[in-house]
Amino acid sequence: MSEAQRECDGPDCGNPAVVHWTQVVNNESSTQYLCKACAAAKGISTDPPAELDVSDFLAQLEPTESPPASEPSVACGFCELTFADFRNTGRLGCSHCFTTFDANMRRLLERIHGSSRHVGKVYLPPDPAAADIDRRLDGLRRSLRRAIEAEDFERAALLRDEIREHEPG
């Protein structure tokens, strides 16, 4: 029976389950499938969540103290976005904004996540894409040609070996 066709785990209830509820207490997890009525009896809402507006969310996280007078006028040197623009839209303009608004971003991340440092797992793709391997091989071959032209044969031998490691079959 698929998860979409499950029956409610509630007492003497055979209605179709609409909620998959997992609760963790003292590092032990328990899962229940509940119908709308049993979920309501446990205080679980089955109404869809209201759409989240990022700018409203960010405005709620504003510090109670007023920011220094110079902050609103600071703009990213690359895309010219100001921090006030970021607060209004909830979107940074480019990757350089992280550097420009470093102090503000750290405060914001600390308020949202409790820290401005990543402490979780890092995603590593299972295998690099073929395009990445080809790009790497092209760079190694260019380096090999330059090493041969410069008569740096030791480096050329190392590059040749690295190319052989990356070449398919």
C-alpha positions as CSV (number, residue, x, y, z in Angstrom):
1,M,0.0,0.0,0.0
2,S,1.5,3.4,-1.0
3,E,1.8,6.3,1.4
4,A,-1.0,8.2,-0.4
5,Q,-3.4,5.3,0.2
6,R,-2.7,4.8,3.9
7,E,-5.4,4.6,6.4
8,C,-5.4,6.8,9.5
9,D,-3.6,5.4,12.6
10,G,-6.1,7.0,14.9
11,P,-8.2,4.8,17.3
12,D,-11.0,3.1,15.5
13,C,-10.6,5.3,12.4
14,G,-10.4,3.9,8.9
15,N,-10.4,7.2,7.1
16,P,-7.7,8.0,4.5
17,A,-4.6,9.6,6.0
18,V,-3.8,13.1,4.9
19,V,-1.0,13.9,7.4
20,H,2.3,12.1,7.8
21,W,3.4,13.2,11.3
22,T,6.8,12.3,12.7
23,Q,7.7,13.2,16.3
24,V,11.1,12.9,17.9
25,V,11.2,12.6,21.7
26,N,14.5,11.8,23.5
27,N,16.2,10.8,20.2
28,E,13.4,8.3,19.4
29,S,11.2,9.0,16.4
30,S,7.6,7.8,16.0
31,T,5.5,8.2,12.9
32,Q,1.8,8.4,12.5
33,Y,-0.5,8.8,9.5
34,L,-3.6,10.7,10.4
35,C,-6.9,11.8,8.8
36,K,-8.0,15.4,9.0
37,A,-10.2,14.8,12.1
38,C,-7.6,12.9,14.1
39,A,-4.9,15.5,13.2
40,A,-7.2,18.3,14.4
41,A,-7.8,16.4,17.6
42,K,-4.0,16.4,18.2
43,G,-3.8,20.1,17.4
44,I,-2.2,19.6,13.9
45,S,-3.4,22.0,11.2
46,T,-4.1,20.5,7.8
47,D,-4.7,23.9,6.2
48,P,-2.0,24.8,3.6
49,P,0.5,27.3,4.9
50,A,0.2,30.9,3.9
51,E,2.6,32.0,1.2
52,L,5.8,33.3,2.8
53,D,6.9,36.8,1.8
54,V,10.7,36.9,2.3
55,S,10.8,40.7,2.7
56,D,8.2,40.6,5.5
57,F,10.2,37.8,7.2
58,L,13.4,39.8,7.0
59,A,11.7,42.9,8.3
60,Q,10.6,41.0,11.4
61,L,14.3,40.1,12.0
62,E,15.4,43.7,12.0
63,P,17.4,44.6,15.1
64,T,15.6,46.8,17.6
65,E,18.5,49.2,17.7
66,S,18.9,51.5,14.8
67,P,21.7,50.7,12.3
68,P,24.6,53.1,11.9
69,A,23.8,56.1,9.7
70,S,26.3,55.0,7.0
71,E,24.8,51.5,6.4
72,P,21.8,52.5,4.2
73,S,24.1,54.4,1.8
74,V,26.6,51.5,1.3
75,A,26.0,49.9,-2.1
76,C,27.6,46.8,-3.7
77,G,30.4,48.0,-6.0
78,F,29.5,45.3,-8.5
79,C,25.7,45.5,-8.8
80,E,25.0,48.7,-6.9
81,L,22.4,47.0,-4.6
82,T,22.0,48.6,-1.2
83,F,21.2,46.7,2.0
84,A,17.9,48.6,2.2
85,D,17.1,47.1,-1.3
86,F,18.0,43.7,0.0
87,R,15.7,44.1,3.0
88,N,12.8,45.2,0.7
89,T,13.2,42.4,-1.8
90,G,14.8,39.6,0.2
91,R,17.3,39.0,-2.7
92,L,20.9,39.9,-3.1
93,G,22.0,41.2,-6.4
94,C,25.2,39.2,-6.9
95,S,27.8,37.1,-5.1
96,H,29.8,40.3,-4.3
97,C,26.9,41.5,-2.0
98,F,28.0,38.9,0.6
99,T,31.4,40.7,0.9
100,T,29.9,44.2,0.8
101,F,27.2,43.5,3.4
102,D,29.4,41.1,5.5
103,A,28.6,42.5,8.9
104,N,24.8,42.9,8.1
105,M,24.7,39.3,6.7
106,R,26.5,37.9,9.7
107,R,24.0,39.5,12.1
108,L,21.1,38.3,10.0
109,L,22.4,34.7,9.8
110,E,23.0,34.7,13.5
111,R,19.5,35.8,14.2
112,I,17.9,33.3,11.8
113,H,20.2,30.2,12.3
114,G,21.9,31.0,15.6
115,S,25.3,31.1,14.0
116,S,27.0,32.6,10.9
117,R,29.2,29.5,10.5
118,H,28.1,26.3,8.6
119,V,28.3,23.3,10.9
120,G,26.3,20.7,8.9
121,K,27.1,18.2,6.2
122,V,28.6,19.4,2.9
123,Y,27.0,18.2,-0.2
124,L,29.4,16.3,-2.5
125,P,28.0,15.1,-5.8
126,P,28.6,11.4,-6.4
127,D,30.6,11.9,-9.6
128,P,31.7,15.1,-11.3
129,A,29.9,15.8,-14.6
130,A,31.6,14.7,-17.8
131,A,31.8,18.4,-18.8
132,D,33.8,19.1,-15.6
133,I,36.2,16.3,-16.4
134,D,36.6,17.5,-20.0
135,R,37.3,21.0,-18.8
136,R,39.9,19.7,-16.4
137,L,41.6,17.6,-19.0
138,D,41.7,20.5,-21.5
139,G,43.4,22.7,-18.8
140,L,45.9,19.9,-18.0
141,R,46.7,19.4,-21.7
142,R,47.4,23.2,-22.1
143,S,49.6,23.1,-19.1
144,L,51.4,20.1,-20.6
145,R,52.1,21.9,-23.9
146,R,53.4,24.9,-22.0
147,A,55.7,22.7,-19.9
148,I,57.1,21.0,-23.0
149,E,57.6,24.3,-24.7
150,A,59.5,25.6,-21.6
151,E,61.5,22.3,-21.6
152,D,60.2,21.6,-18.0
153,F,60.1,17.8,-18.6
154,E,59.7,16.9,-14.9
155,R,56.5,18.9,-14.7
156,A,55.4,17.6,-18.1
157,A,55.8,14.0,-16.9
158,L,53.7,14.8,-13.8
159,L,51.0,16.4,-16.0
160,R,51.1,13.5,-18.4
161,D,50.4,11.1,-15.5
162,E,47.6,13.2,-14.2
163,I,46.0,13.3,-17.6
164,R,46.2,9.5,-17.8
165,E,44.5,9.3,-14.4
166,H,41.6,11.4,-15.6
167,E,41.1,10.0,-19.1
168,P,38.3,7.5,-19.4
169,G,39.2,3.9,-19.9
